[in-house]
Structure formats: C-alpha cells, structure tokens
Amino acid sequence: MRVTIRVQPGAGRAAVGGRWTDPRAGAMLTVRVTERAIDGRATEAALRALAGALGLRRTQVLLVRGATSRVKTVEITTPPVDEPALRTRLDHLLAAGDPDGTTSTTTG
C-alpha cells in the first residue's frame, strides 16, 4: 500500500496526524519531526514516526519517492489480512486534522 505524506522538519514536537492538502497532489498525511532536514535526518525520523504511529516495524515503511522533498511517497508492507485495519488507522490519523473525516490517504 502506498501513502503520500508531508514532512514538517524542525517542529517543536514530533507528531503524526492531520491533513495537508495540495491542489495537484490532493490530501496527504502530515508527519511532524523535530529533526532538521539535513543529510536525510528528517526523512528517517518521519519514516520511524509513521511506522510507530501505525504499530509497524521501521523496515515495513519504505521510501519510494521524495528523498529530498517535503512530500514523500512511502510503501507500507503488511500481510493482506492486516490491510483493512491499516487503512482504518491511516484514515483515523488523517482525520485528526479533518473535522468531517471524509478524506482518505491511501492508494493502491
């Protein structure tokens, strides 16, 4: 399953949740990290934070696109039987910043 995230490096505190909407890319899950965007530190911190928020191991969250961009595409590997629960968790995290909870972050 692929998910698009928007990383906010240098945040006051780390957090996963909320929605960032881009006119071209659509809705993305927001991942805030305290690390600065230097030498891939913010990217690695974002992948760790996303894995933790989803209850996964870091090795199950792989960067597909966006190594040097704030907008990143990640591949989440999980057994097919676990995918419905994962989609529900992702939608819950996205709805943390979406009052009506109608936007989905998942593709594929």
Sequence and secondary structure as in RCSB ss.txt:
>XXXX:A:sequence
MRVTIRVQPGAGRAAVGGRWTDPRAGAMLTVRVTERAIDGRATEAALRALAGALGLRRTQVLLVRGATSRVKTVE
ITTPPVDEPALRTRLDHLLAAGDPDGTTSTTTG
>XXXX:A:secstr
 EEEEEEETT SS EEEEEEEETTTEEEEEEE SS SSTTHHHHHHHHHHHHHHT  GGGEEEEE TTSSEEEEE
E   GGGHHHHHHHHHHHHHTT TT     EE 
